[in-house]
Amino acid sequence: YACPDARFQNTASYERLHSISDVLTGVLDVGMDIELFHEFDVTPAPTPWLESRDDRLYHFPSGSMRFPVVYSLRARRS
């Protein structure tokens, strides 16, 4: 998204899906306290089914069903 016209030779991508409960449990299991958790229905990452707006974020089209696509988490070691 930083340079949409850039061309890359190495384009393999490896991703893992983790449920929110897996992430939160992992944070708690290592002795951290969760201070903040927010979900957002907008993202800074280009997504084909979302539309770019003037705020430089990608939003659900008007009238469509919305759901969280990004979250933020802040934790601190106890």
PyMOL Python script that loads the backbone (N, CA, C, O; Angstrom):
from pymol import cmd

cmd.read_pdbstr("""\
ATOM      1  N   TYR A   1       0.813  -1.190   0.000  1.00  0.00           N
ATOM      2  CA  TYR A   1       0.000   0.000   0.000  1.00  0.00           C
ATOM      3  C   TYR A   1       0.858   1.255   0.000  1.00  0.00           C
ATOM      4  O   TYR A   1       0.373   2.329  -0.359  1.00  0.00           O
ATOM      5  N   ALA A   2       2.136   1.143   0.399  1.00  0.00           N
ATOM      6  CA  ALA A   2       3.019   2.308   0.446  1.00  0.00           C
ATOM      7  C   ALA A   2       3.438   2.734  -0.958  1.00  0.00           C
ATOM      8  O   ALA A   2       3.636   3.920  -1.220  1.00  0.00           O
ATOM      9  N   CYS A   3       3.570   1.768  -1.852  1.00  0.00           N
ATOM     10  CA  CYS A   3       3.961   2.079  -3.229  1.00  0.00           C
ATOM     11  C   CYS A   3       3.202   1.116  -4.155  1.00  0.00           C
ATOM     12  O   CYS A   3       3.739   0.080  -4.545  1.00  0.00           O
ATOM     13  N   PRO A   4       1.969   1.454  -4.502  1.00  0.00           N
ATOM     14  CA  PRO A   4       1.134   0.507  -5.240  1.00  0.00           C
ATOM     15  C   PRO A   4       1.665   0.120  -6.620  1.00  0.00           C
ATOM     16  O   PRO A   4       1.241  -0.899  -7.166  1.00  0.00           O
ATOM     17  N   ASP A   5       2.570   0.893  -7.195  1.00  0.00           N
ATOM     18  CA  ASP A   5       3.114   0.568  -8.515  1.00  0.00           C
ATOM     19  C   ASP A   5       4.393  -0.271  -8.445  1.00  0.00           C
ATOM     20  O   ASP A   5       4.942  -0.645  -9.481  1.00  0.00           O
ATOM     21  N   ALA A   6       4.866  -0.565  -7.245  1.00  0.00           N
ATOM     22  CA  ALA A   6       6.105  -1.336  -7.089  1.00  0.00           C
ATOM     23  C   ALA A   6       5.910  -2.754  -7.629  1.00  0.00           C
ATOM     24  O   ALA A   6       4.834  -3.335  -7.492  1.00  0.00           O
ATOM     25  N   ARG A   7       6.946  -3.297  -8.234  1.00  0.00           N
ATOM     26  CA  ARG A   7       6.939  -4.671  -8.753  1.00  0.00           C
ATOM     27  C   ARG A   7       7.958  -5.482  -7.958  1.00  0.00           C
ATOM     28  O   ARG A   7       9.080  -5.032  -7.726  1.00  0.00           O
ATOM     29  N   PHE A   8       7.559  -6.671  -7.548  1.00  0.00           N
ATOM     30  CA  PHE A   8       8.416  -7.509  -6.724  1.00  0.00           C
ATOM     31  C   PHE A   8       8.696  -8.824  -7.420  1.00  0.00           C
ATOM     32  O   PHE A   8       7.848  -9.345  -8.145  1.00  0.00           O
ATOM     33  N   GLN A   9       9.903  -9.368  -7.197  1.00  0.00           N
ATOM     34  CA  GLN A   9      10.251 -10.669  -7.758  1.00  0.00           C
ATOM     35  C   GLN A   9       9.808 -11.780  -6.812  1.00  0.00           C
ATOM     36  O   GLN A   9       9.283 -12.801  -7.257  1.00  0.00           O
ATOM     37  N   ASN A  10      10.012 -11.591  -5.528  1.00  0.00           N
ATOM     38  CA  ASN A  10       9.687 -12.605  -4.532  1.00  0.00           C
ATOM     39  C   ASN A  10       8.333 -12.263  -3.908  1.00  0.00           C
ATOM     40  O   ASN A  10       8.221 -11.340  -3.102  1.00  0.00           O
ATOM     41  N   THR A  11       7.329 -13.011  -4.291  1.00  0.00           N
ATOM     42  CA  THR A  11       5.978 -12.658  -3.852  1.00  0.00           C
ATOM     43  C   THR A  11       5.305 -13.739  -3.008  1.00  0.00           C
ATOM     44  O   THR A  11       4.103 -13.660  -2.757  1.00  0.00           O
ATOM     45  N   ALA A  12       6.055 -14.741  -2.569  1.00  0.00           N
ATOM     46  CA  ALA A  12       5.463 -15.763  -1.710  1.00  0.00           C
ATOM     47  C   ALA A  12       5.035 -15.121  -0.400  1.00  0.00           C
ATOM     48  O   ALA A  12       5.728 -14.256   0.137  1.00  0.00           O
ATOM     49  N   SER A  13       3.905 -15.545   0.101  1.00  0.00           N
ATOM     50  CA  SER A  13       3.380 -15.008   1.354  1.00  0.00           C
ATOM     51  C   SER A  13       2.933 -16.164   2.233  1.00  0.00           C
ATOM     52  O   SER A  13       2.264 -17.085   1.763  1.00  0.00           O
ATOM     53  N   TYR A  14       3.299 -16.118   3.497  1.00  0.00           N
ATOM     54  CA  TYR A  14       2.897 -17.132   4.456  1.00  0.00           C
ATOM     55  C   TYR A  14       2.157 -16.432   5.578  1.00  0.00           C
ATOM     56  O   TYR A  14       2.701 -15.543   6.233  1.00  0.00           O
ATOM     57  N   GLU A  15       0.940 -16.828   5.793  1.00  0.00           N
ATOM     58  CA  GLU A  15       0.111 -16.176   6.803  1.00  0.00           C
ATOM     59  C   GLU A  15      -0.497 -17.222   7.710  1.00  0.00           C
ATOM     60  O   GLU A  15      -0.702 -18.370   7.313  1.00  0.00           O
ATOM     61  N   ARG A  16      -0.779 -16.815   8.923  1.00  0.00           N
ATOM     62  CA  ARG A  16      -1.457 -17.678   9.876  1.00  0.00           C
ATOM     63  C   ARG A  16      -2.648 -16.940  10.417  1.00  0.00           C
ATOM     64  O   ARG A  16      -2.567 -15.750  10.720  1.00  0.00           O
ATOM     65  N   LEU A  17      -3.730 -17.626  10.538  1.00  0.00           N
ATOM     66  CA  LEU A  17      -4.911 -17.046  11.148  1.00  0.00           C
ATOM     67  C   LEU A  17      -4.943 -17.453  12.614  1.00  0.00           C
ATOM     68  O   LEU A  17      -4.825 -18.632  12.949  1.00  0.00           O
ATOM     69  N   HIS A  18      -5.101 -16.479  13.465  1.00  0.00           N
ATOM     70  CA  HIS A  18      -5.218 -16.734  14.900  1.00  0.00           C
ATOM     71  C   HIS A  18      -6.512 -16.112  15.369  1.00  0.00           C
ATOM     72  O   HIS A  18      -6.782 -14.943  15.091  1.00  0.00           O
ATOM     73  N   SER A  19      -7.311 -16.883  16.076  1.00  0.00           N
ATOM     74  CA  SER A  19      -8.540 -16.313  16.622  1.00  0.00           C
ATOM     75  C   SER A  19      -8.167 -15.279  17.689  1.00  0.00           C
ATOM     76  O   SER A  19      -7.088 -15.339  18.280  1.00  0.00           O
ATOM     77  N   ILE A  20      -9.064 -14.348  17.920  1.00  0.00           N
ATOM     78  CA  ILE A  20      -8.807 -13.340  18.954  1.00  0.00           C
ATOM     79  C   ILE A  20      -8.617 -14.023  20.298  1.00  0.00           C
ATOM     80  O   ILE A  20      -7.780 -13.600  21.094  1.00  0.00           O
ATOM     81  N   SER A  21      -9.386 -15.074  20.559  1.00  0.00           N
ATOM     82  CA  SER A  21      -9.229 -15.767  21.844  1.00  0.00           C
ATOM     83  C   SER A  21      -7.843 -16.393  21.970  1.00  0.00           C
ATOM     84  O   SER A  21      -7.287 -16.418  23.068  1.00  0.00           O
ATOM     85  N   ASP A  22      -7.261 -16.905  20.865  1.00  0.00           N
ATOM     86  CA  ASP A  22      -5.895 -17.444  20.914  1.00  0.00           C
ATOM     87  C   ASP A  22      -4.890 -16.355  21.276  1.00  0.00           C
ATOM     88  O   ASP A  22      -3.986 -16.581  22.080  1.00  0.00           O
ATOM     89  N   VAL A  23      -5.049 -15.179  20.684  1.00  0.00           N
ATOM     90  CA  VAL A  23      -4.125 -14.070  20.958  1.00  0.00           C
ATOM     91  C   VAL A  23      -4.261 -13.613  22.407  1.00  0.00           C
ATOM     92  O   VAL A  23      -3.263 -13.482  23.116  1.00  0.00           O
ATOM     93  N   LEU A  24      -5.501 -13.371  22.850  1.00  0.00           N
ATOM     94  CA  LEU A  24      -5.711 -12.887  24.223  1.00  0.00           C
ATOM     95  C   LEU A  24      -5.257 -13.916  25.256  1.00  0.00           C
ATOM     96  O   LEU A  24      -4.644 -13.554  26.260  1.00  0.00           O
ATOM     97  N   THR A  25      -5.551 -15.191  25.019  1.00  0.00           N
ATOM     98  CA  THR A  25      -5.114 -16.243  25.944  1.00  0.00           C
ATOM     99  C   THR A  25      -3.594 -16.317  25.984  1.00  0.00           C
ATOM    100  O   THR A  25      -3.015 -16.486  27.057  1.00  0.00           O
ATOM    101  N   GLY A  26      -2.942 -16.194  24.839  1.00  0.00           N
ATOM    102  CA  GLY A  26      -1.479 -16.212  24.805  1.00  0.00           C
ATOM    103  C   GLY A  26      -0.873 -15.067  25.606  1.00  0.00           C
ATOM    104  O   GLY A  26       0.101 -15.254  26.336  1.00  0.00           O
ATOM    105  N   VAL A  27      -1.449 -13.896  25.467  1.00  0.00           N
ATOM    106  CA  VAL A  27      -0.969 -12.721  26.218  1.00  0.00           C
ATOM    107  C   VAL A  27      -1.139 -12.962  27.724  1.00  0.00           C
ATOM    108  O   VAL A  27      -0.225 -12.709  28.509  1.00  0.00           O
ATOM    109  N   LEU A  28      -2.310 -13.449  28.110  1.00  0.00           N
ATOM    110  CA  LEU A  28      -2.568 -13.703  29.536  1.00  0.00           C
ATOM    111  C   LEU A  28      -1.694 -14.841  30.072  1.00  0.00           C
ATOM    112  O   LEU A  28      -1.229 -14.778  31.210  1.00  0.00           O
ATOM    113  N   ASP A  29      -1.468 -15.877  29.264  1.00  0.00           N
ATOM    114  CA  ASP A  29      -0.665 -17.031  29.693  1.00  0.00           C
ATOM    115  C   ASP A  29       0.784 -16.675  30.010  1.00  0.00           C
ATOM    116  O   ASP A  29       1.418 -17.362  30.810  1.00  0.00           O
ATOM    117  N   VAL A  30       1.319 -15.627  29.407  1.00  0.00           N
ATOM    118  CA  VAL A  30       2.697 -15.230  29.702  1.00  0.00           C
ATOM    119  C   VAL A  30       2.762 -14.179  30.805  1.00  0.00           C
ATOM    120  O   VAL A  30       3.812 -13.581  31.041  1.00  0.00           O
ATOM    121  N   GLY A  31       1.637 -13.958  31.479  1.00  0.00           N
ATOM    122  CA  GLY A  31       1.623 -13.091  32.650  1.00  0.00           C
ATOM    123  C   GLY A  31       1.425 -11.613  32.361  1.00  0.00           C
ATOM    124  O   GLY A  31       1.777 -10.769  33.186  1.00  0.00           O
ATOM    125  N   MET A  32       0.876 -11.294  31.223  1.00  0.00           N
ATOM    126  CA  MET A  32       0.650  -9.886  30.907  1.00  0.00           C
ATOM    127  C   MET A  32      -0.779  -9.493  31.250  1.00  0.00           C
ATOM    128  O   MET A  32      -1.684 -10.328  31.247  1.00  0.00           O
ATOM    129  N   ASP A  33      -0.969  -8.222  31.543  1.00  0.00           N
ATOM    130  CA  ASP A  33      -2.300  -7.668  31.792  1.00  0.00           C
ATOM    131  C   ASP A  33      -2.747  -6.930  30.546  1.00  0.00           C
ATOM    132  O   ASP A  33      -1.994  -6.134  29.986  1.00  0.00           O
ATOM    133  N   ILE A  34      -3.957  -7.188  30.114  1.00  0.00           N
ATOM    134  CA  ILE A  34      -4.506  -6.489  28.951  1.00  0.00           C
ATOM    135  C   ILE A  34      -5.020  -5.134  29.420  1.00  0.00           C
ATOM    136  O   ILE A  34      -5.898  -5.049  30.278  1.00  0.00           O
ATOM    137  N   GLU A  35      -4.460  -4.084  28.844  1.00  0.00           N
ATOM    138  CA  GLU A  35      -4.849  -2.719  29.203  1.00  0.00           C
ATOM    139  C   GLU A  35      -5.863  -2.140  28.236  1.00  0.00           C
ATOM    140  O   GLU A  35      -6.664  -1.284  28.614  1.00  0.00           O
ATOM    141  N   LEU A  36      -5.838  -2.600  26.982  1.00  0.00           N
ATOM    142  CA  LEU A  36      -6.693  -2.019  25.967  1.00  0.00           C
ATOM    143  C   LEU A  36      -6.931  -3.034  24.869  1.00  0.00           C
ATOM    144  O   LEU A  36      -6.014  -3.754  24.473  1.00  0.00           O
ATOM    145  N   PHE A  37      -8.147  -3.095  24.381  1.00  0.00           N
ATOM    146  CA  PHE A  37      -8.480  -3.923  23.232  1.00  0.00           C
ATOM    147  C   PHE A  37      -9.598  -3.218  22.477  1.00  0.00           C
ATOM    148  O   PHE A  37     -10.663  -2.968  23.041  1.00  0.00           O
ATOM    149  N   HIS A  38      -9.370  -2.897  21.219  1.00  0.00           N
ATOM    150  CA  HIS A  38     -10.364  -2.236  20.374  1.00  0.00           C
ATOM    151  C   HIS A  38     -10.458  -2.968  19.040  1.00  0.00           C
ATOM    152  O   HIS A  38      -9.456  -3.449  18.512  1.00  0.00           O
ATOM    153  N   GLU A  39     -11.669  -3.047  18.505  1.00  0.00           N
ATOM    154  CA  GLU A  39     -11.878  -3.586  17.167  1.00  0.00           C
ATOM    155  C   GLU A  39     -12.309  -2.446  16.248  1.00  0.00           C
ATOM    156  O   GLU A  39     -12.980  -1.510  16.684  1.00  0.00           O
ATOM    157  N   PHE A  40     -11.922  -2.529  14.977  1.00  0.00           N
ATOM    158  CA  PHE A  40     -12.226  -1.482  14.013  1.00  0.00           C
ATOM    159  C   PHE A  40     -12.798  -2.087  12.746  1.00  0.00           C
ATOM    160  O   PHE A  40     -12.398  -3.176  12.335  1.00  0.00           O
ATOM    161  N   ASP A  41     -13.736  -1.381  12.125  1.00  0.00           N
ATOM    162  CA  ASP A  41     -14.292  -1.841  10.851  1.00  0.00           C
ATOM    163  C   ASP A  41     -13.683  -1.084   9.673  1.00  0.00           C
ATOM    164  O   ASP A  41     -14.272  -1.026   8.594  1.00  0.00           O
ATOM    165  N   VAL A  42     -12.518  -0.512   9.883  1.00  0.00           N
ATOM    166  CA  VAL A  42     -11.725   0.127   8.823  1.00  0.00           C
ATOM    167  C   VAL A  42     -10.298  -0.383   8.933  1.00  0.00           C
ATOM    168  O   VAL A  42      -9.885  -0.858   9.991  1.00  0.00           O
ATOM    169  N   THR A  43      -9.547  -0.286   7.849  1.00  0.00           N
ATOM    170  CA  THR A  43      -8.162  -0.756   7.858  1.00  0.00           C
ATOM    171  C   THR A  43      -7.299   0.149   6.973  1.00  0.00           C
ATOM    172  O   THR A  43      -7.794   0.698   5.989  1.00  0.00           O
ATOM    173  N   PRO A  44      -6.018   0.312   7.310  1.00  0.00           N
ATOM    174  CA  PRO A  44      -5.123   1.063   6.427  1.00  0.00           C
ATOM    175  C   PRO A  44      -4.630   0.220   5.247  1.00  0.00           C
ATOM    176  O   PRO A  44      -4.034   0.755   4.313  1.00  0.00           O
ATOM    177  N   ALA A  45      -4.873  -1.088   5.285  1.00  0.00           N
ATOM    178  CA  ALA A  45      -4.383  -1.979   4.231  1.00  0.00           C
ATOM    179  C   ALA A  45      -5.380  -2.057   3.084  1.00  0.00           C
ATOM    180  O   ALA A  45      -6.576  -2.229   3.322  1.00  0.00           O
ATOM    181  N   PRO A  46      -4.913  -1.935   1.844  1.00  0.00           N
ATOM    182  CA  PRO A  46      -5.822  -2.055   0.702  1.00  0.00           C
ATOM    183  C   PRO A  46      -6.510  -3.419   0.713  1.00  0.00           C
ATOM    184  O   PRO A  46      -5.861  -4.456   0.853  1.00  0.00           O
ATOM    185  N   THR A  47      -7.801  -3.399   0.567  1.00  0.00           N
ATOM    186  CA  THR A  47      -8.598  -4.618   0.577  1.00  0.00           C
ATOM    187  C   THR A  47      -9.599  -4.513  -0.566  1.00  0.00           C
ATOM    188  O   THR A  47     -10.341  -3.533  -0.635  1.00  0.00           O
ATOM    189  N   PRO A  48      -9.641  -5.497  -1.466  1.00  0.00           N
ATOM    190  CA  PRO A  48     -10.458  -5.372  -2.671  1.00  0.00           C
ATOM    191  C   PRO A  48     -11.937  -5.117  -2.412  1.00  0.00           C
ATOM    192  O   PRO A  48     -12.581  -4.439  -3.212  1.00  0.00           O
ATOM    193  N   TRP A  49     -12.489  -5.629  -1.338  1.00  0.00           N
ATOM    194  CA  TRP A  49     -13.922  -5.489  -1.076  1.00  0.00           C
ATOM    195  C   TRP A  49     -14.249  -4.292  -0.187  1.00  0.00           C
ATOM    196  O   TRP A  49     -15.404  -4.106   0.196  1.00  0.00           O
ATOM    197  N   LEU A  50     -13.250  -3.480   0.146  1.00  0.00           N
ATOM    198  CA  LEU A  50     -13.477  -2.238   0.883  1.00  0.00           C
ATOM    199  C   LEU A  50     -13.150  -1.067  -0.031  1.00  0.00           C
ATOM    200  O   LEU A  50     -12.433  -1.233  -1.017  1.00  0.00           O
ATOM    201  N   GLU A  51     -13.662   0.103   0.281  1.00  0.00           N
ATOM    202  CA  GLU A  51     -13.414   1.262  -0.573  1.00  0.00           C
ATOM    203  C   GLU A  51     -12.545   2.287   0.144  1.00  0.00           C
ATOM    204  O   GLU A  51     -12.706   2.544   1.338  1.00  0.00           O
ATOM    205  N   SER A  52     -11.631   2.859  -0.609  1.00  0.00           N
ATOM    206  CA  SER A  52     -10.732   3.881  -0.087  1.00  0.00           C
ATOM    207  C   SER A  52     -11.496   5.190   0.050  1.00  0.00           C
ATOM    208  O   SER A  52     -12.312   5.546  -0.800  1.00  0.00           O
ATOM    209  N   ARG A  53     -11.213   5.905   1.151  1.00  0.00           N
ATOM    210  CA  ARG A  53     -11.864   7.197   1.372  1.00  0.00           C
ATOM    211  C   ARG A  53     -10.799   8.256   1.625  1.00  0.00           C
ATOM    212  O   ARG A  53      -9.608   7.951   1.687  1.00  0.00           O
ATOM    213  N   ASP A  54     -11.240   9.511   1.773  1.00  0.00           N
ATOM    214  CA  ASP A  54     -10.324  10.644   1.945  1.00  0.00           C
ATOM    215  C   ASP A  54      -9.424  10.516   3.171  1.00  0.00           C
ATOM    216  O   ASP A  54      -8.341  11.101   3.199  1.00  0.00           O
ATOM    217  N   ASP A  55      -9.851   9.763   4.186  1.00  0.00           N
ATOM    218  CA  ASP A  55      -9.024   9.597   5.388  1.00  0.00           C
ATOM    219  C   ASP A  55      -7.895   8.591   5.186  1.00  0.00           C
ATOM    220  O   ASP A  55      -7.159   8.283   6.124  1.00  0.00           O
ATOM    221  N   ARG A  56      -7.753   8.066   3.938  1.00  0.00           N
ATOM    222  CA  ARG A  56      -6.716   7.110   3.553  1.00  0.00           C
ATOM    223  C   ARG A  56      -6.903   5.752   4.229  1.00  0.00           C
ATOM    224  O   ARG A  56      -5.956   4.975   4.353  1.00  0.00           O
ATOM    225  N   LEU A  57      -8.126   5.477   4.659  1.00  0.00           N
ATOM    226  CA  LEU A  57      -8.475   4.177   5.222  1.00  0.00           C
ATOM    227  C   LEU A  57      -9.464   3.492   4.290  1.00  0.00           C
ATOM    228  O   LEU A  57     -10.097   4.138   3.454  1.00  0.00           O
ATOM    229  N   TYR A  58      -9.589   2.178   4.443  1.00  0.00           N
ATOM    230  CA  TYR A  58     -10.497   1.383   3.632  1.00  0.00           C
ATOM    231  C   TYR A  58     -11.723   1.039   4.472  1.00  0.00           C
ATOM    232  O   TYR A  58     -11.617   0.458   5.552  1.00  0.00           O
ATOM    233  N   HIS A  59     -12.894   1.416   3.943  1.00  0.00           N
ATOM    234  CA  HIS A  59     -14.165   1.296   4.644  1.00  0.00           C
ATOM    235  C   HIS A  59     -15.092   0.347   3.904  1.00  0.00           C
ATOM    236  O   HIS A  59     -14.934   0.113   2.706  1.00  0.00           O
ATOM    237  N   PHE A  60     -16.067  -0.201   4.635  1.00  0.00           N
ATOM    238  CA  PHE A  60     -17.131  -0.967   3.993  1.00  0.00           C
ATOM    239  C   PHE A  60     -17.990  -0.004   3.176  1.00  0.00           C
ATOM    240  O   PHE A  60     -18.187   1.141   3.583  1.00  0.00           O
ATOM    241  N   PRO A  61     -18.499  -0.449   2.037  1.00  0.00           N
ATOM    242  CA  PRO A  61     -19.394   0.406   1.250  1.00  0.00           C
ATOM    243  C   PRO A  61     -20.651   0.748   2.067  1.00  0.00           C
ATOM    244  O   PRO A  61     -21.098  -0.049   2.892  1.00  0.00           O
ATOM    245  N   SER A  62     -21.203   1.918   1.833  1.00  0.00           N
ATOM    246  CA  SER A  62     -22.423   2.339   2.518  1.00  0.00           C
ATOM    247  C   SER A  62     -23.521   1.300   2.338  1.00  0.00           C
ATOM    248  O   SER A  62     -23.711   0.764   1.246  1.00  0.00           O
ATOM    249  N   GLY A  63     -24.236   1.024   3.415  1.00  0.00           N
ATOM    250  CA  GLY A  63     -25.350   0.089   3.366  1.00  0.00           C
ATOM    251  C   GLY A  63     -24.967  -1.372   3.480  1.00  0.00           C
ATOM    252  O   GLY A  63     -25.845  -2.229   3.582  1.00  0.00           O
ATOM    253  N   SER A  64     -23.668  -1.681   3.467  1.00  0.00           N
ATOM    254  CA  SER A  64     -23.275  -3.087   3.565  1.00  0.00           C
ATOM    255  C   SER A  64     -23.125  -3.482   5.038  1.00  0.00           C
ATOM    256  O   SER A  64     -22.975  -2.635   5.919  1.00  0.00           O
ATOM    257  N   MET A  65     -23.169  -4.769   5.267  1.00  0.00           N
ATOM    258  CA  MET A  65     -22.965  -5.284   6.614  1.00  0.00           C
ATOM    259  C   MET A  65     -21.505  -5.054   7.007  1.00  0.00           C
ATOM    260  O   MET A  65     -20.598  -5.329   6.221  1.00  0.00           O
ATOM    261  N   ARG A  66     -21.281  -4.553   8.209  1.00  0.00           N
ATOM    262  CA  ARG A  66     -19.914  -4.270   8.656  1.00  0.00           C
ATOM    263  C   ARG A  66     -19.532  -5.219   9.778  1.00  0.00           C
ATOM    264  O   ARG A  66     -20.383  -5.685  10.536  1.00  0.00           O
ATOM    265  N   PHE A  67     -18.248  -5.495   9.871  1.00  0.00           N
ATOM    266  CA  PHE A  67     -17.708  -6.331  10.947  1.00  0.00           C
ATOM    267  C   PHE A  67     -16.260  -5.919  11.177  1.00  0.00           C
ATOM    268  O   PHE A  67     -15.656  -5.295  10.305  1.00  0.00           O
ATOM    269  N   PRO A  68     -15.689  -6.254  12.335  1.00  0.00           N
ATOM    270  CA  PRO A  68     -14.304  -5.859  12.606  1.00  0.00           C
ATOM    271  C   PRO A  68     -13.331  -6.533  11.646  1.00  0.00           C
ATOM    272  O   PRO A  68     -13.444  -7.726  11.367  1.00  0.00           O
ATOM    273  N   VAL A  69     -12.377  -5.755  11.145  1.00  0.00           N
ATOM    274  CA  VAL A  69     -11.340  -6.293  10.262  1.00  0.00           C
ATOM    275  C   VAL A  69      -9.942  -6.089  10.835  1.00  0.00           C
ATOM    276  O   VAL A  69      -8.982  -6.697  10.362  1.00  0.00           O
ATOM    277  N   VAL A  70      -9.824  -5.238  11.848  1.00  0.00           N
ATOM    278  CA  VAL A  70      -8.535  -4.935  12.480  1.00  0.00           C
ATOM    279  C   VAL A  70      -8.787  -4.735  13.969  1.00  0.00           C
ATOM    280  O   VAL A  70      -9.857  -4.279  14.371  1.00  0.00           O
ATOM    281  N   TYR A  71      -7.802  -5.076  14.775  1.00  0.00           N
ATOM    282  CA  TYR A  71      -7.911  -4.755  16.199  1.00  0.00           C
ATOM    283  C   TYR A  71      -6.596  -4.218  16.715  1.00  0.00           C
ATOM    284  O   TYR A  71      -5.541  -4.418  16.114  1.00  0.00           O
ATOM    285  N   SER A  72      -6.679  -3.527  17.848  1.00  0.00           N
ATOM    286  CA  SER A  72      -5.472  -3.074  18.527  1.00  0.00           C
ATOM    287  C   SER A  72      -5.495  -3.656  19.934  1.00  0.00           C
ATOM    288  O   SER A  72      -6.547  -3.813  20.554  1.00  0.00           O
ATOM    289  N   LEU A  73      -4.307  -3.966  20.409  1.00  0.00           N
ATOM    290  CA  LEU A  73      -4.159  -4.600  21.718  1.00  0.00           C
ATOM    291  C   LEU A  73      -2.959  -3.978  22.413  1.00  0.00           C
ATOM    292  O   LEU A  73      -1.882  -3.862  21.829  1.00  0.00           O
ATOM    293  N   ARG A  74      -3.152  -3.582  23.657  1.00  0.00           N
ATOM    294  CA  ARG A  74      -2.015  -3.114  24.453  1.00  0.00           C
ATOM    295  C   ARG A  74      -2.001  -3.941  25.732  1.00  0.00           C
ATOM    296  O   ARG A  74      -3.014  -4.064  26.421  1.00  0.00           O
ATOM    297  N   ALA A  75      -0.835  -4.504  26.037  1.00  0.00           N
ATOM    298  CA  ALA A  75      -0.684  -5.325  27.246  1.00  0.00           C
ATOM    299  C   ALA A  75       0.623  -4.945  27.913  1.00  0.00           C
ATOM    300  O   ALA A  75       1.556  -4.456  27.275  1.00  0.00           O
ATOM    301  N   ARG A  76       0.664  -5.179  29.195  1.00  0.00           N
ATOM    302  CA  ARG A  76       1.859  -4.842  29.986  1.00  0.00           C
ATOM    303  C   ARG A  76       2.152  -6.025  30.914  1.00  0.00           C
ATOM    304  O   ARG A  76       1.245  -6.649  31.465  1.00  0.00           O
ATOM    305  N   ARG A  77       3.439  -6.309  31.067  1.00  0.00           N
ATOM    306  CA  ARG A  77       3.834  -7.374  31.990  1.00  0.00           C
ATOM    307  C   ARG A  77       3.504  -6.959  33.413  1.00  0.00           C
ATOM    308  O   ARG A  77       3.823  -5.851  33.845  1.00  0.00           O
ATOM    309  N   SER A  78       2.853  -7.879  34.141  1.00  0.00           N
ATOM    310  CA  SER A  78       2.444  -7.601  35.535  1.00  0.00           C
ATOM    311  C   SER A  78       3.636  -7.415  36.438  1.00  0.00           C
ATOM    312  O   SER A  78       3.473  -7.176  37.635  1.00  0.00           O
TER     313      SER A  78
END
""", "prot")
cmd.dss("prot")
cmd.show_as("cartoon", "prot")
cmd.util.cbc("prot")
cmd.orient("prot")
